[in-house]
């Protein structure tokens, strides 16, 4: 392979807190069952932003390390024993794969796998896909599906699992706190399921965005003294059937417990920082029979459900990908995300050098 012969590639390397450098690193060598993918699109996400700001992720990445996990591209090379995939195929490769044999995998809780294999390095010209991911969580793209759309499979799979775990159904009222990418995906999936959706947002510009993604009603926290009371009033005094927080803050975790109706279900979807503690009214939990759940990550089943929604054009990349930048602009993009920019997701295009299409504000 001509491109492979150059031996090195450009990649983003995370060294610590807000310390990402674009460097030349060796192109990965392949072992049995592995695939090398030339990255066409890598999408930014809230998890990557948290990793950038904190400098690490306890479960997924310890610096120095290659960075990024939402991607799609073209197979550049296959290792020995690779089945069903060949050079030149367009694929989306997920960021993890379970072992399929441990206690949790055998109970269809693959996201809790005792040996969950993570893979990072999407912000690069190439990424090596481990055998387990190739065999379990790599999918071929139909010809009419864009790389940007395919790269959304991972976060959408997380949102689908989050909603499914609440048991939300047609006609249920679902309140979602947060209008980041995953909050919006939760709203959209809830609407596609046939739910009534109430969005709880903070900023002015998030109001119309939330409505565009399915919110029937929007409550702005900065325009009401009591977001909980606003939700209760919007649900005829009962509270929502399902309350989800897509924001990892203790306050929102407490809010959703008070926003849900008797017999309803809460999902603490947005994870708080380590060692965070909150106080809950045990009397309300007990006598109102409130179910508390939290969901983490995705499973092979929700990956395929997400991919189906994307291939059927029920979820479109044009709704989420609102900016584009070359790999050299990654740090500036992450910094703008931290400053609460208006972009939902930015497509990082390795090797892209057209200044006319660069992300707004990046030279």
C-alpha positions in Angstrom: 0.0 0.0 0.0 1.6 3.2 -1.2 0.3 5.4 1.7 1.4 2.8 4.3 5.0 2.9 3.0 5.5 6.4 4.5 5.7 4.7 7.9 4.3 7.6 9.9 1.0 9.5 10.1 -0.3 12.7 11.6 -2.2 12.2 14.9 -3.4 14.0 18.0 -1.7 12.9 21.1 -3.1 13.6 24.6 -0.4 14.4 27.2 -2.5 15.7 30.0 -5.0 18.4 31.0 -5.7 20.6 28.0 -2.5 19.3 26.5 -3.1 17.9 23.0 -0.3 18.0 20.4 -0.5 17.1 16.7 2.5 14.9 16.0 4.0 12.4 13.6 3.6 8.9 15.0 4.2 5.4 13.5 1.4 4.0 11.5 0.2 0.9 13.5 1.3 -2.5 12.5 -1.5 -5.1 12.1 -1.8 -8.4 13.9 -4.1 -11.3 13.1 -7.7 -10.2 12.7 -6.9 -6.5 12.8 -7.8 -3.8 10.3 -6.2 -0.4 9.5 -8.7 2.2 8.7 -7.9 5.5 6.9 -10.0 8.0 8.9 -12.3 10.2 6.7 -14.2 11.8 9.6 -13.7 11.9 13.3 -16.4 13.7 15.3 -16.0 15.7 18.5 -18.1 14.8 21.5 -18.7 15.7 25.1 -16.6 12.7 26.4 -13.6 13.9 24.4 -14.1 17.4 25.8 -14.1 16.0 29.4 -11.0 13.9 28.6 -9.3 17.0 27.2 -10.2 19.2 30.2 -9.3 16.6 32.8 -6.4 15.1 31.0 -7.5 11.5 31.2 -10.4 9.0 31.4 -10.1 6.4 34.1 -11.9 3.7 32.0 -10.8 4.6 28.5 -7.6 6.6 28.2 -4.4 7.2 30.2 -1.9 9.7 28.6 0.2 9.9 26.7 -2.2 8.3 24.2 -3.9 8.7 20.9 -7.2 10.5 21.2 -10.7 10.4 19.8 -13.3 7.7 19.3 -16.1 8.6 16.9 -15.0 7.8 13.4 -15.7 6.3 10.0 -13.4 5.7 7.0 -12.0 3.3 4.5 -10.1 0.1 5.1 -6.5 0.7 4.1 -5.2 -2.7 5.0 -6.3 -6.0 6.6 -4.3 -8.3 8.7 -4.3 -12.1 8.4 -7.6 -14.0 9.2 -9.9 -11.0 8.7 -13.2 -12.2 7.5 -16.1 -10.2 5.8 -14.0 -7.1 5.3 -11.5 -6.1 2.6 -9.4 -3.2 1.5 -11.4 -0.3 0.1 -14.6 -0.9 2.1 -16.2 2.0 3.8 -16.8 1.2 7.5 -17.7 2.6 10.9 -15.7 1.1 13.7 -17.1 1.5 17.3 -14.8 2.5 20.2 -15.2 -0.8 22.1 -16.2 -4.4 22.1 -17.2 -6.8 24.9 -15.7 -10.3 25.5 -19.0 -12.1 25.0 -18.2 -14.7 27.6 -18.1 -13.1 31.0 -20.8 -13.0 33.7 -22.3 -9.7 32.3 -22.0 -10.5 28.6 -23.9 -13.7 29.1 -26.7 -11.6 30.7 -26.9 -9.2 27.8 -25.2 -6.5 29.7 -22.2 -6.2 27.4 -21.6 -2.6 28.4 -20.6 -3.9 31.8 -18.2 -6.5 30.4 -15.4 -7.5 32.8 -13.0 -7.1 29.9 -14.5 -4.3 27.9 -11.9 -3.4 25.2 -11.7 0.3 24.4 -10.0 1.8 21.3 -8.9 5.4 20.9 -7.1 7.3 18.2 -9.8 8.6 15.8 -8.1 12.0 15.6 -5.5 10.7 13.2 -4.9 9.8 9.6 -5.2 6.1 10.4 -6.5 4.0 13.2 -5.9 0.3 14.0 -9.1 -1.6 14.8 -8.5 -4.5 17.2 -9.8 -8.0 16.2 -12.6 -8.0 18.8 -14.0 -4.8 17.5 -13.7 -5.9 13.9 -15.6 -9.0 14.6 -18.2 -7.5 16.9 -18.6 -3.7 16.4 -17.4 -2.8 12.9 -20.1 -2.3 10.2 -19.9 -1.8 6.4 -21.4 1.4 5.0 -24.0 1.3 2.2 -22.9 3.4 -0.7 -25.5 6.2 -0.1 -24.4 6.8 3.6 -22.0 9.6 4.3 -18.9 9.3 6.5 -20.2 12.0 8.8 -23.5 10.2 9.3 -21.9 6.8 10.0 -19.6 8.4 12.6 -22.6 9.2 14.7 -23.3 5.6 15.4 -21.5 5.4 18.7 -23.2 8.3 20.6 -26.6 7.4 19.1 -26.2 3.8 20.4 -25.6 5.2 23.9 -28.7 7.4 23.7 -30.8 4.5 22.4 -29.7 2.3 25.3 -30.4 5.1 27.8 -34.0 5.5 26.6 -34.6 1.8 26.3 -33.5 1.2 29.9 -36.2 3.6 31.1 -39.0 1.6 29.4 -40.4 4.8 27.8 -43.2 4.1 25.3 -45.7 5.7 23.0 -47.6 8.5 24.7 -45.2 8.8 27.7 -43.9 12.2 28.7 -40.1 12.3 28.9 -38.2 15.2 30.3 -34.5 15.6 29.2 -32.2 17.9 31.0 -29.4 19.2 28.8 -29.1 20.1 25.1 -25.6 18.9 24.3 -25.2 16.3 21.5 -26.4 13.4 23.7 -29.2 15.4 25.3 -30.5 16.2 21.8 -30.1 12.6 20.7 -32.2 11.5 23.7 -34.9 14.0 22.7 -34.9 12.8 19.1 -35.0 9.1 20.0 -37.8 9.7 22.5 -39.7 11.6 19.8 -39.2 8.8 17.3 -40.4 6.4 19.9 -43.7 8.3 20.2 -43.1 10.1 23.4 -44.0 13.7 24.4 -40.7 15.5 25.1 -40.0 18.3 27.6 -36.5 19.8 27.3 -34.8 21.6 30.1 -32.1 23.9 28.8 -29.9 26.7 30.0 -29.0 29.1 27.1 -31.2 31.1 24.8 -29.9 29.5 21.6 -30.7 26.0 22.9 -34.5 26.6 22.9 -35.0 26.4 19.1 -32.4 23.7 18.8 -34.3 21.5 21.4 -37.5 22.1 19.5 -35.9 21.1 16.2 -34.8 17.8 17.8 -38.3 16.9 19.1 -39.0 18.9 22.2 -42.7 19.7 22.5 -42.0 22.1 25.3 -38.8 23.8 26.5 -38.1 25.1 30.0 -35.1 27.4 30.4 -33.4 27.2 33.8 -32.2 30.8 33.6 -35.8 32.1 33.1 -37.5 30.3 35.9 -36.9 30.2 39.6 -37.9 26.6 39.9 -37.3 24.2 36.9 -38.8 21.3 38.9 -42.0 23.2 39.5 -42.1 24.2 35.8 -42.0 20.5 34.8 -44.6 19.5 37.4 -46.9 22.3 36.1 -46.3 21.2 32.5 -47.5 17.6 33.4 -50.8 18.4 35.1 -49.2 18.3 38.5 -48.0 14.7 38.2 -44.4 14.9 36.9 -43.0 13.2 33.9 -43.2 9.4 33.3 -39.5 9.4 32.6 -36.9 12.0 33.7 -33.4 11.9 32.2 -30.4 14.1 33.0 -27.8 14.3 30.2 -25.8 16.7 32.4 -23.3 15.4 34.9 -24.0 17.8 37.7 -25.3 17.0 41.2 -28.0 19.6 40.9 -29.5 18.0 37.8 -29.4 14.5 39.4 -31.5 15.9 42.2 -33.8 17.7 39.9 -34.8 14.6 37.9 -35.8 12.7 41.0 -38.2 15.5 41.8 -39.4 15.9 38.2 -40.6 12.4 37.8 -44.1 11.2 38.7 -45.1 8.6 41.2 -44.2 5.2 39.7 -42.0 6.9 37.2 -38.4 6.2 36.1 -35.3 8.3 36.4 -32.2 7.9 34.4 -28.9 9.5 35.6 -27.5 9.4 32.0 -24.8 12.2 32.4 -22.1 11.0 34.8 -20.8 13.3 37.5 -17.1 13.6 38.5 -15.6 10.9 40.6 -16.5 10.9 44.3 -19.6 13.1 43.8 -22.3 12.6 46.4 -26.0 13.7 46.4 -28.8 13.7 48.9 -32.1 12.1 48.0 -35.5 12.1 49.8 -35.8 8.4 50.7 -39.5 8.9 51.8 -40.4 10.1 48.3 -38.4 7.3 46.6 -40.1 4.6 48.8 -43.7 5.8 48.9 -43.8 7.0 45.3 -42.2 3.8 44.0 -39.6 5.7 41.9 -37.2 3.6 39.8 -33.6 5.0 39.7 -31.4 3.9 36.8 -28.1 4.9 35.3 -26.8 3.8 31.9 -23.3 3.7 30.7 -22.0 3.1 27.1 -23.6 0.9 24.5 -24.1 -2.7 23.5 -23.8 -4.5 20.1 -27.6 -4.5 20.0 -28.0 -0.8 20.4 -25.1 -0.2 18.0 -27.1 -1.9 15.3 -30.3 -0.1 16.2 -28.4 3.2 15.9 -26.9 2.3 12.6 -30.3 1.4 11.3 -31.8 4.7 12.2 -28.9 6.5 10.5 -29.0 4.4 7.3 -32.8 4.9 7.2 -32.1 8.7 7.4 -34.3 9.0 10.5 -31.3 10.6 12.2 -29.2 12.8 10.0 -25.7 14.1 10.3 -26.7 17.5 8.9 -28.7 18.1 12.1 -25.7 17.4 14.3 -22.5 18.2 12.5 -22.4 21.9 12.4 -18.8 22.6 11.8 -15.7 21.2 10.1 -12.0 21.6 10.9 -8.6 20.1 9.9 -6.7 17.9 12.4 -4.4 20.9 13.1 -7.4 22.8 14.5 -8.5 20.2 17.0 -7.3 21.9 20.1 -9.0 25.2 19.1 -12.2 23.3 18.5 -12.1 21.7 21.9 -11.3 25.0 23.6 -14.3 26.6 21.8 -16.5 23.8 23.0 -15.3 24.4 26.5 -16.3 28.0 26.1 -19.9 27.0 25.3 -19.7 27.6 21.5 -22.9 27.0 19.4 -21.5 24.1 17.5 -23.1 20.7 18.3 -20.5 18.5 16.7 -17.5 19.3 14.6 -16.2 17.0 11.9 -12.4 16.7 12.2 -11.0 15.9 8.7 -7.5 14.5 8.9 -5.4 15.9 6.0 -8.0 18.5 5.1 -6.3 21.8 4.2 -9.0 23.8 2.5 -9.1 27.1 4.5 -12.5 28.0 3.1 -14.1 25.1 5.0 -12.2 25.4 8.2 -14.2 25.6 11.5 -15.4 29.1 12.3 -12.7 31.0 14.1 -9.8 28.8 13.2 -7.2 30.2 10.8 
